[in-house]
Amino acid sequence: GPKSSFITPEKRAKLRSNPVKVHFAEEVEVNGHSQGNSLLFLPNVLKVYLENGQTKAFKFEPSTTVKDIVLTLKEKLSLSHIEHFSLVLEQQFSSNKLQLLHEDERIQQQVVQRKEVHDYRCLFRVCFMPKDLRKLLQEDPTAFEYLYQQGVNDVLQERYAVEMRCNTALRLAALHIQERLVSCGQSPKVNLKTIKTWGIENFVSSTLLRNMREKDLRKAVGYHMKQSQSQYDPKQKVDQARINYLEELSDLKCFGGKSFGATLM
């Protein structure tokens, strides 16, 4: 199966020599057909969706808790600052509605047996934001990379659509493109040809694509790239480009749970 981009070569070698007891699988198939629903592969196998696009299968017992799964993922992904992470349930047709799962909740009794549970997906996310992004980068670069990928995914999936203004979305697209350029060893200077080659749809939400002509979108993103260029060191590293992106994103109230909806039971 595909290798996780979050696992270091050292960790991979260690796992080969001393495999963990929890079994993960990329897919469960019976007679060539994918089994289960969005939450479960099988009645006792939970699907956990990661921000790098992978799906992990986790076999659970009656006593298995949310914390057990989180700690196993900590080992699998070589994370040290696990206190920032948790499992959440996402309502399938409403990506901006997430239910945080408490670490003591038992998967079988309190998660799987919830009403309409088949309409949910279980995600592994950074739920408790670090106060200092640079400190997280220094102390746990894997967690920082995961948070950055989560931020990018959230923007493209429109999790913050309620308060995301057009200008903010365009600035984030510009910062995302600059991060890609720096990652590829290219100059982060404006290059509209690059945007066209990569496809603007990889950097903006489907709503923006519907509401603006592609030519106008590229022009607007190019303008914001020029604006941010004047603020940052042209020789900036990938990590700084990612910090710039997350700092822009952190201005949104919805980011990091600074503002959230609650349902009274």
N, C-alpha and C positions, 0 to 999 in steps of 0.2 A: 504494500500500500504506500501512499505518499508519505514522505518523511515530514515531521513537523518542523517548521522553520524556527520554532522556539526552543528546540532541543540542541544543546551543544554537542560537538563530536565526542567530548570526554564523557558526557552523560550517556550518550548512545552506546559507547563502548562498555560503560558500567552496567547499563541495563541488559546488554547481551550476556555479560558474564554473571549477572545476578538479577534475573528477571523478577519483576514485582508479581505479587500473587493475584492482584485484580486483573481480570481479563478485559482487554479492549478489542473491539473489532470495527473495521471501517463500514461493514455492511453485513446484514444477516439475510441470507437467501435460502428459500426452500423451493426446490424444483424450478430454479431460475427466476423466481419472483421475489422482489423485495418485500419483507414482512413488516407487520406492525403499522403504527400510525406515527404522527409527528412527535409524540412523547415517548412511545415505547417501540422497541424492535420486537420484543416478545413480552408476555405478561410479567416476567421478572427481570427484564433488561431495559434499562433507561437510556434514552438517547440524550447526549449532552453535546450541544453545538458550541464550537469554539470560534473566536473571531478571525482565525486564519482560514476559515472555510471548511475545516475538518469537522466530522461528526464522530464522537466516541460512544461506544456502547459500554454500559456499566451494569454488570449483573448484581442485583441487590438481594439481601436477605431481609426477613421481617425486622431485624434490629438495625439495619443500615440507616445512617442519618445523613443529612445534607453535609455535615462536617466531614464525614468519612470520604465522601466523593471529592470534596474540595481539597482535602489533604492528599488524596491519591493524585489529583491533578497537579498539586504543588510539586510532587516528586516527578511526575511524568514530564512536566514542562520546565523543571529546574527553576522554580520560583522561590524566592526567599521571603519577600514581603507579602505573604498570603493574606494578611489582615485586610488588604484592600479588595479582596475578591469574594464573590459569593455566587450561588446559583440563583437564577431568577426564572420565573415562568413568563413567557411572552404569549399574549393572545394572538393567534395566527393572522387575523385580519385587521389587527390594530397594533402596529409595531411600536407605537408610542405608549402602550399600556404594558408595564412590566410589574410583576409581583415578586417582591424580594422574599426569599425563603430563609427562615431562621435556621441557624446551624444545628439546632437540636431536633428539628422536624424529621420524623421518620419517613423515608421515601415511600414505603408500601402503604402505611396507614394514613399519612397526612398529605402526601403529594399526589400519588397515583390515584387514590380513591376520591379525589375532589370531584365536584360536579362539573360536567362538560370538560373533563380533563383532556379529552382527545383533541380539543381545539387549541391546545397549548403546545409550545416548544420549551424545552429546558435549556437555558443558556448559561455559560460560564462567563461572568463579566467582572470588570472592575466596578464595584458599587460604592466603595468608600474612597473618595478622591484624596490623593496625597496633598499635603499643604504646600510642599515644595517639589516641583517637577524635577529640578536639577539634582536634588538630593536623591529622589527615586532613581533617576538615571544613573547616578554614581553608585548607589547601593544595590540596585536590582535592575540592570539594563534589560533583562528579559521581560519584567513586569512593565517597564516603561514602553518597550516596543509593543507589548500587548495593548496597553492603554492607547497608544497612538493609532494602532490598527482599528481598535474599537471606535475611536473618535471619527476616523475616516468613514467607517462603515455606517455609523449613526447618521452622519451628514447625508451620505448617498441614499440611505434608506428613509430619510426624512423623519427621524425620531424627534427632531426639534422643530418640526414644521410650524407648530403653533406660534413660536416667537422668532423664527428665522426670517430675517429681512433679506431682500434681494441683494443688497450691497454686502451683507455679511457672507451670504452664500458665495458671491463672486470673489470676495477676499479669500475665503477658505479654499476655493478652487485654485486661485493663484498660488497660495502657499503650498497646496498639495502638489501642484505641477513643479514648483521650485524644489520641493523635497525629492520628487522623482528625478529631476535633472541632476541634483547633487548626488543622489544615490547611484546614478549611472556614470558619475565622473564627468558630467558636462557642466558648463557654466550655467548658473541659475538666471542668467540674463534673459530678457524677453525673446522668445523664439516662437512666433505664431505658426511657423511651418511644423515645429515639433508638436504643438497642440493639435494641429490638423492630423498629423500622422498617428498620434496616440489615440485620438478620438476624444472630443470634448465630453462625450457621454460618460467617460470614466472618472470625471472630476466634478460633475454637477448632478443634481437630482433630476428625476424625470419631469418634475413640475417645471423647473427652469427650462428644460429642453422643449417642453410643450408651449411655454409662454414667450419664448424668445427665438428669433431666427438664429441658426447656428453661426452664421457670419457675425451677427451682432454679439453673440455670446463670446466668441473668440476675441473680438475686439475689446469687449468689456473686461474679460479676464486678463488680456494683455495690458490694459491700462492699470489694473490693480497689481500686476506683476511689476510694472515700472514703479508704482508707488511704494511697494514694499521693498523694492531694490534699493531705494534711496535711504531706507531706514537700517538696513542690515549690511554686515560685512560681505562683500561679494565672494570672499574665500570661505564662507561659512561651511561648517561640517553638516553631515546628515542629521546628527542629534540636535543641532541648533535649529535646523529647518523644522524638525518635528516639535521642538519646544515652541517655536513661533506659531505653529498650527494650533497646538493645544491651548496656548495662552489666548489666542483669538477665540477659540471655542469656549473657553472658560468664562467669557463675558456673558454667555447665555445663562439665564437663571435656571433653566431645566438641566443644564450640564452639571453632573455631580450631585444632583438632588438638592440644590439650593432652594428650588421651588418644585413642589410635586403635588399631585392630586391624591386625596385619601378617601376611602369609602368607609363610612360608619357601619359597623356590623350590628 
